[in-house]
Amino acid sequence: MKAVSLAGAFLGSALLACIMASPLSAAIVYSQDFSSITLADKPNSYLGGYYGSQLAYGEWVRSGSTVSLTSGSLQVSSDSGFRSAAVLLDPALFPSAGTYTLTFDVLGYSGDANDTATVGVWTGSGYDMAHSSGNALILNSQTGNLQALGSATSSLLSSTTYSVAGTYSVNFTYDGSSTIALFFAATTGGYPFPTVLYDDVSIASAAAVPEASIPAILGFAASIGLLRRRR
């Protein structure tokens, strides 16, 4: 019995080693593939405070009619400056402070030298969800800004531009308690106007966790079976 227990302990240690040596998997905290949402016509919406036109966490808004949903993807065109779709994320989605990675696809892009696809990440805090003061955030999808009112605060974490289709990732640092605002935009300096197709948006913790590999698990199970037969 003692030999079996020692062997079992050895196999357990070996399995742990296999798991630790296996590929790492990041924990996804938010994802959106644009297959089942609507875009609210709220180009300047409030989070918190005693104002009207309040915005819910996770509610996607658009700057106007040049932004739409097309065949399960987000299509953003601009005929004047900055135009976007945007969303505010619930702080409860994020398990802790730390570094997170925003990943998204640019499925298609058309534009010239004075046009870009632009993706922005903002953070905001101090907004009054009891709606008893002027402390609020304004999600402005026509400028790409998260504006703070009263004693609320906001800051830009990342803004990147693209002009080629592809899959892209952006890292940002989260403080553990604020809301996160995402802007997916097309920006133009004049005719001809740009059109961008976005899809498969996700945010994952950059602190990855190990995944147990299937061969390691099967090998461990076979070893346990062999020990039982020897007994």
Accessible surface in RSA format (square Angstrom, percent):
REM  Atomic radii and reference values for relative SASA: ProtOr
REM  Chains: A
REM  Algorithm: Lee & Richards
REM  Probe-radius: 1.40
REM  Slices: 20
REM RES _ NUM      All-atoms   Total-Side   Main-Chain    Non-polar    All polar
REM                ABS   REL    ABS   REL    ABS   REL    ABS   REL    ABS   REL
RES MET A   1   158.83  82.3 121.63  80.5  37.20  88.6 110.18  93.7  48.65  64.5
RES LYS A   2   163.12  79.6 153.06  93.9  10.06  24.0 101.42  91.3  61.69  65.7
RES ALA A   3    75.43  69.4  64.97 100.3  10.47  23.8  68.68  96.7   6.75  17.9
RES VAL A   4    42.48  28.0  41.25  37.3   1.23   3.0  41.94  36.4   0.54   1.5
RES SER A   5    71.21  60.2  56.32  75.2  14.89  34.3  38.90  82.8  32.31  45.3
RES LEU A   6   113.55  63.2 108.13  77.4   5.43  13.6 108.70  76.3   4.85  13.0
RES ALA A   7    31.85  29.3  24.62  38.0   7.23  16.5  31.17  43.9   0.68   1.8
RES GLY A   8    24.78  30.6   0.00   N/A  24.78  30.6  17.82  48.9   6.96  15.6
RES ALA A   9    63.95  58.8  47.39  73.1  16.56  37.7  59.49  83.8   4.46  11.8
RES PHE A  10   142.79  71.4 136.61  84.6   6.18  16.1 142.28  86.3   0.51   1.5
RES LEU A  11    31.36  17.5  30.82  22.1   0.54   1.4  30.82  21.6   0.54   1.4
RES GLY A  12    30.88  38.1   0.00   N/A  30.88  38.1  24.48  67.2   6.40  14.3
RES SER A  13    71.70  60.6  61.50  82.1  10.21  23.5  33.64  71.6  38.06  53.3
RES ALA A  14    40.50  37.2  31.22  48.2   9.29  21.1  39.11  55.1   1.40   3.7
RES LEU A  15    35.51  19.8  32.12  23.0   3.39   8.5  34.94  24.5   0.56   1.5
RES LEU A  16   104.16  58.0 102.62  73.4   1.54   3.9 103.85  72.9   0.31   0.8
RES ALA A  17    58.83  54.1  50.58  78.1   8.25  18.8  55.58  78.3   3.25   8.6
RES CYS A  18    55.58  42.0  46.70  52.1   8.88  20.9   7.92  20.1  47.66  51.4
RES ILE A  19    44.38  25.3  44.38  33.1   0.00   0.0  44.38  32.0   0.00   0.0
RES MET A  20   131.40  68.0 109.00  72.1  22.39  53.3  93.06  79.1  38.33  50.8
RES ALA A  21    90.45  83.2  50.79  78.4  39.67  90.2  61.81  87.0  28.64  75.9
RES SER A  22    11.84  10.0   0.96   1.3  10.88  25.1   6.63  14.1   5.21   7.3
RES PRO A  23    98.66  71.9  85.81  78.2  12.85  46.7  98.16  81.0   0.50   3.1
RES LEU A  24   117.35  65.4  86.19  61.7  31.15  78.3  86.19  60.5  31.15  83.8
RES SER A  25    34.19  28.9  29.38  39.2   4.81  11.1   9.46  20.1  24.73  34.6
RES ALA A  26    46.99  43.2  29.00  44.8  17.99  40.9  29.07  40.9  17.92  47.5
RES ALA A  27    49.41  45.4  41.14  63.5   8.27  18.8  49.39  69.6   0.02   0.0
RES ILE A  28   114.04  64.9  82.51  61.5  31.53  76.0  82.51  59.4  31.53  85.6
RES VAL A  29    24.52  16.1   7.15   6.5  17.37  41.9  14.47  12.6  10.05  27.3
RES TYR A  30    29.39  13.7  23.55  13.4   5.84  15.2  28.35  21.3   1.04   1.3
RES SER A  31    73.41  62.0  54.18  72.3  19.23  44.3  18.39  39.2  55.02  77.1
RES GLN A  32    27.86  15.6  23.00  16.8   4.87  11.6   4.05   8.6  23.81  18.1
RES ASP A  33    70.21  49.2  65.85  65.5   4.36  10.3  20.63  48.6  49.58  49.4
RES PHE A  34     3.88   1.9   0.00   0.0   3.88  10.1   0.00   0.0   3.88  11.1
RES SER A  35    79.48  67.2  45.76  61.1  33.72  77.7  35.13  74.8  44.35  62.1
RES SER A  36   104.45  88.3  67.12  89.6  37.33  86.0  49.71 105.8  54.74  76.7
RES ILE A  37    36.63  20.8  20.66  15.4  15.98  38.5  26.53  19.1  10.10  27.4
RES THR A  38   116.07  82.6 105.91 107.4  10.16  24.2  77.01 103.4  39.06  59.0
RES LEU A  39    26.02  14.5   5.65   4.0  20.37  51.2   5.67   4.0  20.35  54.8
RES ALA A  40    23.50  21.6  14.91  23.0   8.59  19.5  23.37  32.9   0.13   0.3
RES ASP A  41    96.34  67.5  69.10  68.8  27.24  64.4  33.28  78.3  63.06  62.9
RES LYS A  42    55.95  27.3  52.45  32.2   3.50   8.3  38.53  34.7  17.42  18.6
RES PRO A  43    42.35  30.9  42.35  38.6   0.00   0.0  42.35  35.0   0.00   0.0
RES ASN A  44    63.08  43.5  52.84  51.1  10.24  24.7  22.99  55.3  40.10  38.8
RES SER A  45     0.03   0.0   0.00   0.0   0.03   0.1   0.00   0.0   0.03   0.0
RES TYR A  46    50.96  23.8  50.96  29.0   0.00   0.0  15.70  11.8  35.27  43.5
RES LEU A  47     0.70   0.4   0.65   0.5   0.05   0.1   0.65   0.5   0.05   0.1
RES GLY A  48     0.00   0.0   0.00   N/A   0.00   0.0   0.00   0.0   0.00   0.0
RES GLY A  49     0.34   0.4   0.00   N/A   0.34   0.4   0.00   0.0   0.34   0.8
RES TYR A  50   139.39  65.1 109.81  62.5  29.59  77.0  75.87  57.0  63.52  78.3
RES TYR A  51    66.80  31.2  53.14  30.2  13.66  35.5  42.36  31.8  24.44  30.1
RES GLY A  52    53.98  66.6   0.00   N/A  53.98  66.6  40.00 109.8  13.99  31.3
RES SER A  53    61.64  52.1  35.22  47.0  26.42  60.9  38.74  82.5  22.90  32.1
RES GLN A  54    56.24  31.4  42.36  31.0  13.88  33.1  40.78  86.8  15.45  11.7
RES LEU A  55     7.11   4.0   0.01   0.0   7.10  17.9   1.10   0.8   6.01  16.2
RES ALA A  56    60.05  55.2  50.26  77.6   9.78  22.3  58.45  82.3   1.60   4.2
RES TYR A  57    69.42  32.4  46.07  26.2  23.35  60.8  39.45  29.6  29.97  36.9
RES GLY A  58    38.64  47.6   0.00   N/A  38.64  47.6  19.83  54.4  18.80  42.1
RES GLU A  59    47.04  27.0  39.47  29.9   7.57  18.0  29.50  57.1  17.55  14.3
RES TRP A  60     4.58   1.8   1.47   0.7   3.11   7.3   1.45   0.8   3.13   5.1
RES VAL A  61     0.00   0.0   0.00   0.0   0.00   0.0   0.00   0.0   0.00   0.0
RES ARG A  62    50.39  21.2  50.09  25.5   0.30   0.7   1.06   1.4  49.33  29.9
RES SER A  63     6.30   5.3   0.00   0.0   6.30  14.5   0.00   0.0   6.30   8.8
RES GLY A  64    24.58  30.3   0.00   N/A  24.58  30.3  24.58  67.5   0.00   0.0
RES SER A  65   100.54  85.0  73.64  98.3  26.90  62.0  41.74  88.9  58.79  82.4
RES THR A  66    40.20  28.6  29.17  29.6  11.02  26.3  37.12  49.9   3.07   4.6
RES VAL A  67     0.00   0.0   0.00   0.0   0.00   0.0   0.00   0.0   0.00   0.0
RES SER A  68    36.79  31.1  35.38  47.2   1.41   3.3  27.77  59.1   9.02  12.6
RES LEU A  69    61.25  34.1  32.14  23.0  29.10  73.2  32.49  22.8  28.76  77.4
RES THR A  70    55.31  39.3  51.57  52.3   3.74   8.9  47.48  63.8   7.83  11.8
RES SER A  71   120.11 101.5  66.81  89.2  53.30 122.8  52.44 111.7  67.67  94.8
RES GLY A  72    31.70  39.1   0.00   N/A  31.70  39.1  17.99  49.4  13.71  30.7
RES SER A  73     6.37   5.4   6.37   8.5   0.00   0.0   1.77   3.8   4.60   6.4
RES LEU A  74     0.00   0.0   0.00   0.0   0.00   0.0   0.00   0.0   0.00   0.0
RES GLN A  75    52.13  29.1  52.13  38.1   0.00   0.0   0.00   0.0  52.13  39.5
RES VAL A  76     0.00   0.0   0.00   0.0   0.00   0.0   0.00   0.0   0.00   0.0
RES SER A  77    22.95  19.4  22.95  30.6   0.00   0.0  17.97  38.3   4.98   7.0
RES SER A  78     0.97   0.8   0.00   0.0   0.97   2.2   0.90   1.9   0.07   0.1
RES ASP A  79    76.45  53.6  62.54  62.2  13.92  32.9  19.81  46.6  56.65  56.5
RES SER A  80    61.20  51.7  54.39  72.6   6.81  15.7  25.20  53.7  35.99  50.4
RES GLY A  81    33.86  41.8   0.00   N/A  33.86  41.8  27.94  76.7   5.91  13.2
RES PHE A  82    36.54  18.3  32.17  19.9   4.37  11.4  32.17  19.5   4.37  12.5
RES ARG A  83    52.17  21.9  52.17  26.6   0.00   0.0   1.00   1.4  51.17  31.0
RES SER A  84     0.00   0.0   0.00   0.0   0.00   0.0   0.00   0.0   0.00   0.0
RES ALA A  85     0.00   0.0   0.00   0.0   0.00   0.0   0.00   0.0   0.00   0.0
RES ALA A  86     0.00   0.0   0.00   0.0   0.00   0.0   0.00   0.0   0.00   0.0
RES VAL A  87     0.00   0.0   0.00   0.0   0.00   0.0   0.00   0.0   0.00   0.0
RES LEU A  88     0.28   0.2   0.28   0.2   0.00   0.0   0.28   0.2   0.00   0.0
RES LEU A  89     0.71   0.4   0.45   0.3   0.26   0.6   0.71   0.5   0.00   0.0
RES ASP A  90    47.43  33.2  46.91  46.7   0.52   1.2   8.28  19.5  39.14  39.0
RES PRO A  91    25.01  18.2  21.46  19.6   3.56  12.9  21.46  17.7   3.56  22.1
RES ALA A  92    88.24  81.1  50.79  78.4  37.45  85.2  62.92  88.6  25.32  67.1
RES LEU A  93    68.16  38.0  54.91  39.3  13.26  33.3  59.02  41.5   9.14  24.6
RES PHE A  94    10.35   5.2   0.00   0.0  10.35  26.9   0.00   0.0  10.35  29.6
RES PRO A  95   102.43  74.7  60.33  55.0  42.10 153.0  72.64  60.0  29.79 185.2
RES SER A  96    64.38  54.4  55.89  74.6   8.48  19.5  43.01  91.6  21.37  29.9
RES ALA A  97    58.87  54.1  38.78  59.8  20.09  45.7  39.07  55.0  19.80  52.4
RES GLY A  98    29.28  36.1   0.00   N/A  29.28  36.1  28.52  78.3   0.77   1.7
RES THR A  99    61.52  43.8  52.90  53.6   8.62  20.5  25.57  34.4  35.94  54.3
RES TYR A 100     3.08   1.4   3.08   1.8   0.00   0.0   1.54   1.2   1.53   1.9
RES THR A 101    30.06  21.4  29.30  29.7   0.76   1.8  21.20  28.5   8.86  13.4
RES LEU A 102     0.00   0.0   0.00   0.0   0.00   0.0   0.00   0.0   0.00   0.0
RES THR A 103    39.25  27.9  39.25  39.8   0.00   0.0  27.05  36.3  12.20  18.4
RES PHE A 104     0.17   0.1   0.00   0.0   0.17   0.4   0.17   0.1   0.00   0.0
RES ASP A 105    25.13  17.6  25.13  25.0   0.00   0.0   3.66   8.6  21.47  21.4
RES VAL A 106     2.53   1.7   0.34   0.3   2.19   5.3   0.34   0.3   2.19   5.9
RES LEU A 107    93.92  52.3  66.38  47.5  27.54  69.2  69.31  48.7  24.61  66.2
RES GLY A 108    19.86  24.5   0.00   N/A  19.86  24.5  19.72  54.1   0.14   0.3
RES TYR A 109    47.64  22.2  12.97   7.4  34.68  90.2  13.73  10.3  33.91  41.8
RES SER A 110    62.92  53.2  57.51  76.8   5.41  12.5  50.14 106.8  12.79  17.9
RES GLY A 111    37.23  45.9   0.00   N/A  37.23  45.9   5.83  16.0  31.40  70.3
RES ASP A 112    61.39  43.0  46.72  46.5  14.67  34.7  37.31  87.8  24.09  24.0
RES ALA A 113   112.95 103.9  68.92 106.4  44.03 100.2  81.86 115.3  31.08  82.3
RES ASN A 114    67.23  46.4  45.43  43.9  21.81  52.5  40.73  98.0  26.50  25.6
RES ASP A 115     4.72   3.3   0.00   0.0   4.72  11.2   0.52   1.2   4.20   4.2
RES THR A 116    42.45  30.2  42.29  42.9   0.16   0.4  37.72  50.7   4.73   7.1
RES ALA A 117     0.08   0.1   0.08   0.1   0.00   0.0   0.08   0.1   0.00   0.0
RES THR A 118    14.97  10.6  14.78  15.0   0.19   0.4  12.75  17.1   2.21   3.3
RES VAL A 119     1.30   0.9   0.44   0.4   0.86   2.1   0.44   0.4   0.86   2.3
RES GLY A 120     6.19   7.6   0.00   N/A   6.19   7.6   5.61  15.4   0.58   1.3
RES VAL A 121     0.78   0.5   0.78   0.7   0.00   0.0   0.78   0.7   0.00   0.0
RES TRP A 122    36.89  14.8  36.89  17.9   0.00   0.0  34.09  18.2   2.81   4.6
RES THR A 123    19.33  13.8  19.33  19.6   0.00   0.0  18.20  24.4   1.14   1.7
RES GLY A 124     1.76   2.2   0.00   N/A   1.76   2.2   1.76   4.8   0.00   0.0
RES SER A 125    37.69  31.9  36.87  49.2   0.83   1.9  17.38  37.0  20.31  28.5
RES GLY A 126    47.42  58.5   0.00   N/A  47.42  58.5  33.09  90.8  14.32  32.1
RES TYR A 127    32.48  15.2  15.27   8.7  17.21  44.8  10.62   8.0  21.86  26.9
RES ASP A 128    23.27  16.3  16.77  16.7   6.49  15.4  13.29  31.3   9.97   9.9
RES MET A 129    92.10  47.7  73.57  48.7  18.53  44.1  73.94  62.9  18.17  24.1
RES ALA A 130    81.25  74.7  47.98  74.0  33.27  75.7  58.31  82.1  22.94  60.8
RES HIS A 131    81.71  44.7  66.98  46.6  14.73  37.7  46.03  47.4  35.67  41.5
RES SER A 132    88.16  74.5  55.93  74.6  32.23  74.2  43.88  93.4  44.28  62.0
RES SER A 133    32.77  27.7  29.65  39.6   3.11   7.2  31.74  67.6   1.03   1.4
RES GLY A 134    15.98  19.7   0.00   N/A  15.98  19.7   9.11  25.0   6.86  15.4
RES ASN A 135    37.05  25.6  37.05  35.8   0.00   0.0   0.00   0.0  37.05  35.8
RES ALA A 136     0.00   0.0   0.00   0.0   0.00   0.0   0.00   0.0   0.00   0.0
RES LEU A 137     0.08   0.0   0.00   0.0   0.08   0.2   0.00   0.0   0.08   0.2
RES ILE A 138    18.49  10.5  18.49  13.8   0.00   0.0  18.49  13.3   0.00   0.0
RES LEU A 139     0.08   0.0   0.00   0.0   0.08   0.2   0.00   0.0   0.08   0.2
RES ASN A 140    25.09  17.3  25.09  24.2   0.00   0.0   0.63   1.5  24.47  23.6
RES SER A 141     0.00   0.0   0.00   0.0   0.00   0.0   0.00   0.0   0.00   0.0
RES GLN A 142    66.13  37.0  59.65  43.6   6.47  15.4   7.54  16.0  58.59  44.4
RES THR A 143    67.52  48.0  49.69  50.4  17.83  42.5  51.84  69.6  15.68  23.7
RES GLY A 144     9.69  12.0   0.00   N/A   9.69  12.0   1.24   3.4   8.45  18.9
RES ASN A 145    64.91  44.8  64.91  62.7   0.00   0.0  11.16  26.8  53.75  52.0
RES LEU A 146     1.72   1.0   0.00   0.0   1.72   4.3   0.00   0.0   1.72   4.6
RES GLN A 147    87.01  48.7  81.42  59.5   5.60  13.3  27.37  58.3  59.65  45.2
RES ALA A 148    35.34  32.5  12.41  19.2  22.93  52.2  12.60  17.7  22.74  60.2
RES LEU A 149    40.37  22.5  37.90  27.1   2.47   6.2  40.37  28.4   0.00   0.0
RES GLY A 150    69.14  85.3   0.00   N/A  69.14  85.3  30.23  82.9  38.91  87.2
RES SER A 151    80.66  68.2  56.55  75.5  24.11  55.5  53.80 114.6  26.85  37.6
RES ALA A 152     7.79   7.2   0.00   0.0   7.79  17.7   0.00   0.0   7.79  20.6
RES THR A 153    81.68  58.1  78.79  79.9   2.88   6.9  67.97  91.3  13.70  20.7
RES SER A 154    37.54  31.7   7.89  10.5  29.65  68.3   3.42   7.3  34.12  47.8
RES SER A 155    55.22  46.7  50.70  67.7   4.53  10.4  41.13  87.6  14.09  19.7
RES LEU A 156    89.40  49.8  61.83  44.2  27.57  69.3  61.83  43.4  27.57  74.2
RES LEU A 157    59.19  33.0  28.06  20.1  31.13  78.3  31.11  21.8  28.08  75.6
RES SER A 158    17.38  14.7   9.46  12.6   7.92  18.2  12.45  26.5   4.93   6.9
RES SER A 159    63.89  54.0  33.62  44.9  30.27  69.7  15.13  32.2  48.76  68.3
RES THR A 160    44.52  31.7  40.31  40.9   4.21  10.0  44.42  59.7   0.10   0.2
RES THR A 161    83.84  59.6  61.27  62.1  22.56  53.8  30.13  40.5  53.71  81.2
RES TYR A 162    27.83  13.0  19.13  10.9   8.70  22.6  25.06  18.8   2.77   3.4
RES SER A 163    67.36  56.9  50.61  67.5  16.74  38.6  20.43  43.5  46.93  65.7
RES VAL A 164   101.41  66.7  98.25  88.9   3.16   7.6 101.10  87.8   0.32   0.9
RES ALA A 165    51.01  46.9  33.53  51.7  17.48  39.8  33.77  47.6  17.24  45.7
RES GLY A 166    30.60  37.7   0.00   N/A  30.60  37.7  29.68  81.4   0.92   2.1
RES THR A 167    95.88  68.2  66.05  67.0  29.83  71.1  42.44  57.0  53.44  80.8
RES TYR A 168    54.91  25.6  51.24  29.2   3.67   9.5  44.39  33.4  10.51  13.0
RES SER A 169    73.97  62.5  42.64  56.9  31.34  72.2  25.14  53.5  48.83  68.4
RES VAL A 170    14.27   9.4  10.06   9.1   4.21  10.1  14.27  12.4   0.00   0.0
RES ASN A 171    96.47  66.5  74.93  72.4  21.54  51.9  17.98  43.3  78.49  75.9
RES PHE A 172     7.38   3.7   0.00   0.0   7.38  19.2   7.38   4.5   0.00   0.0
RES THR A 173    95.63  68.0  86.41  87.6   9.21  22.0  58.24  78.2  37.39  56.5
RES TYR A 174     2.46   1.2   0.23   0.1   2.23   5.8   0.80   0.6   1.66   2.0
RES ASP A 175    89.49  62.7  58.62  58.3  30.87  73.0  45.46 107.0  44.03  43.9
RES GLY A 176    33.91  41.8   0.00   N/A  33.91  41.8   8.18  22.4  25.73  57.6
RES SER A 177    82.18  69.4  64.09  85.5  18.09  41.7  44.77  95.3  37.41  52.4
RES SER A 178     2.88   2.4   2.37   3.2   0.51   1.2   0.51   1.1   2.37   3.3
RES THR A 179     0.00   0.0   0.00   0.0   0.00   0.0   0.00   0.0   0.00   0.0
RES ILE A 180     0.00   0.0   0.00   0.0   0.00   0.0   0.00   0.0   0.00   0.0
RES ALA A 181     0.00   0.0   0.00   0.0   0.00   0.0   0.00   0.0   0.00   0.0
RES LEU A 182     0.00   0.0   0.00   0.0   0.00   0.0   0.00   0.0   0.00   0.0
RES PHE A 183     1.52   0.8   1.52   0.9   0.00   0.0   1.52   0.9   0.00   0.0
RES PHE A 184     0.00   0.0   0.00   0.0   0.00   0.0   0.00   0.0   0.00   0.0
RES ALA A 185     0.00   0.0   0.00   0.0   0.00   0.0   0.00   0.0   0.00   0.0
RES ALA A 186     0.00   0.0   0.00   0.0   0.00   0.0   0.00   0.0   0.00   0.0
RES THR A 187    41.02  29.2  40.80  41.4   0.22   0.5  39.89  53.6   1.13   1.7
RES THR A 188    11.20   8.0   1.43   1.4   9.77  23.3   2.23   3.0   8.96  13.6
RES GLY A 189    65.13  80.3   0.00   N/A  65.13  80.3  30.67  84.2  34.47  77.2
RES GLY A 190    24.62  30.4   0.00   N/A  24.62  30.4  23.82  65.4   0.79   1.8
RES TYR A 191   180.23  84.1 153.14  87.1  27.09  70.5 106.02  79.7  74.21  91.5
RES PRO A 192    55.64  40.5  55.64  50.7   0.00   0.0  55.64  45.9   0.00   0.0
RES PHE A 193    87.74  43.9  67.51  41.8  20.24  52.7  67.51  40.9  20.24  57.9
RES PRO A 194     0.31   0.2   0.00   0.0   0.31   1.1   0.00   0.0   0.31   1.9
RES THR A 195    41.84  29.8  40.02  40.6   1.82   4.3  21.01  28.2  20.84  31.5
RES VAL A 196     0.00   0.0   0.00   0.0   0.00   0.0   0.00   0.0   0.00   0.0
RES LEU A 197    51.06  28.4  51.06  36.5   0.00   0.0  51.06  35.9   0.00   0.0
RES TYR A 198     0.00   0.0   0.00   0.0   0.00   0.0   0.00   0.0   0.00   0.0
RES ASP A 199    18.84  13.2  18.84  18.7   0.00   0.0   0.00   0.0  18.84  18.8
RES ASP A 200    74.19  52.0  64.68  64.4   9.51  22.5  24.43  57.5  49.75  49.6
RES VAL A 201     1.16   0.8   0.00   0.0   1.16   2.8   0.00   0.0   1.16   3.1
RES SER A 202    23.43  19.8  23.41  31.2   0.02   0.0   8.62  18.4  14.81  20.8
RES ILE A 203     0.00   0.0   0.00   0.0   0.00   0.0   0.00   0.0   0.00   0.0
RES ALA A 204    13.65  12.6  13.65  21.1   0.00   0.0  13.65  19.2   0.00   0.0
RES SER A 205    16.62  14.0  15.82  21.1   0.81   1.9   4.30   9.1  12.33  17.3
RES ALA A 206    50.28  46.2  19.81  30.6  30.48  69.3  27.15  38.2  23.13  61.3
RES ALA A 207    77.41  71.2  59.58  91.9  17.83  40.6  70.35  99.1   7.06  18.7
RES ALA A 208    39.70  36.5  14.95  23.1  24.75  56.3  14.95  21.1  24.75  65.6
RES VAL A 209    82.22  54.1  81.89  74.1   0.32   0.8  82.22  71.4   0.00   0.0
RES PRO A 210    65.33  47.6  48.63  44.3  16.70  60.7  48.63  40.2  16.70 103.8
RES GLU A 211    89.67  51.5  85.99  65.1   3.68   8.8  28.22  54.6  61.45  50.2
RES ALA A 212    40.54  37.3  17.83  27.5  22.70  51.6  17.83  25.1  22.70  60.1
RES SER A 213    36.52  30.9  28.48  38.0   8.04  18.5  28.22  60.1   8.31  11.6
RES ILE A 214   115.63  65.8 113.62  84.6   2.01   4.8 113.62  81.8   2.01   5.5
RES PRO A 215   101.84  74.2  89.42  81.5  12.43  45.2  93.96  77.6   7.88  49.0
RES ALA A 216    15.05  13.8   2.33   3.6  12.72  28.9  11.00  15.5   4.05  10.7
RES ILE A 217    77.64  44.2  77.60  57.8   0.04   0.1  77.60  55.9   0.04   0.1
RES LEU A 218   115.20  64.2 110.91  79.3   4.29  10.8 111.25  78.1   3.95  10.6
RES GLY A 219    37.01  45.6   0.00   N/A  37.01  45.6  34.40  94.4   2.61   5.8
RES PHE A 220    59.94  30.0  54.24  33.6   5.70  14.8  58.24  35.3   1.70   4.9
RES ALA A 221    58.75  54.0  46.09  71.1  12.66  28.8  50.74  71.5   8.00  21.2
RES ALA A 222    67.74  62.3  50.96  78.6  16.78  38.2  63.10  88.9   4.64  12.3
RES SER A 223    34.28  29.0  29.48  39.3   4.80  11.1   9.01  19.2  25.27  35.4
RES ILE A 224    45.44  25.9  45.39  33.8   0.05   0.1  45.39  32.7   0.05   0.1
RES GLY A 225    22.89  28.2   0.00   N/A  22.89  28.2  21.93  60.2   0.95   2.1
RES LEU A 226    73.29  40.8  73.29  52.4   0.00   0.0  73.29  51.5   0.00   0.0
RES LEU A 227    26.33  14.7  26.22  18.8   0.11   0.3  26.22  18.4   0.11   0.3
RES ARG A 228   172.99  72.6 158.73  80.9  14.26  34.0  47.20  64.5 125.80  76.2
RES ARG A 229   179.89  75.5 144.95  73.9  34.94  83.2  79.25 108.3 100.63  61.0
RES ARG A 230   180.30  75.7 142.09  72.4  38.21  91.0  56.22  76.8 124.08  75.2
RES ARG A 231   165.01  69.3  97.88  49.9  67.14 159.9  44.02  60.2 121.00  73.3
END  Absolute sums over single chains surface
CHAIN  1 A    11086.9       8246.6       2840.3       6915.7       4171.3
END  Absolute sums over all chains
TOTAL         11086.9       8246.6       2840.3       6915.7       4171.3
